[in-house]
């Protein structure tokens, strides 16, 4: 009887671990984003738990989805994974989302949020190219625009 109880407890613990799936580095590696290292670090700090898909995080999730669709923030209508996020949210709402897809959804939302923040802060401007062109003004046209540019590096 003691062994059967131990086997039952081990099975229950194993199944509980399956149910409490987490976002893994492998899941993050399959997402197309230049911010993979940052995303891995965020999940590592959070114990690889979901950042957006916990029951208490529904308002937070709604705000992120709204921000991704907000024309004020996303004035160039960048996709930010919205098609896949929308599809996976539909599956989640209809209880047909697998654990793997749930982890992917959470990581996609994180990646999209970071990309949106970067877009708001930096935009699409290639600042290194701008700096190079400003510096070339003197040699080409005799214009010294160096005082206008603050060199960060």
Phi, psi and omega in degrees: 000320181297319180292322179295322178294318178296317178300316180298316178297319178296319178297316180296318178296318178298314179294323178297319178296325177292322181289328180265057181299151181234166175280126182254164176296329177296319177299315181295323183296338181272000180263134179278104178200146176281000186249030183302315182297316178298318180294316177301315180298319178298313180292325177299315178298331181264013180068027181060018176280161178300144176263334188237340192254017174279158183303321182284350186264008182304315178296322179296317179298316180299320179295320180293314180299318179297318180295321179297329182266352184289121183290340177291316179279317184253062186291344177263006179054047177292145186290324180043043177062019187297326181296310181291321178299315180299316179298313182292325176295322176299313178299320180296317179298332181259015178055038177236025180265126179284165178299319180296317179291328177295317177295320178297317179300314180299316180293323177297318179296318178298312180299316181294320179296316179295318179296321177296315179299319178296317180297319179295318185283316188254322185079201181261007184286134175271093188294331177294321177293319178300313180300318180297317180292321178297318180293331180280350180299323182294313183290327182275317189235359181075017180264124178262098181258011183300328181290338181279343186252127176266121182273118180278345188241000000 
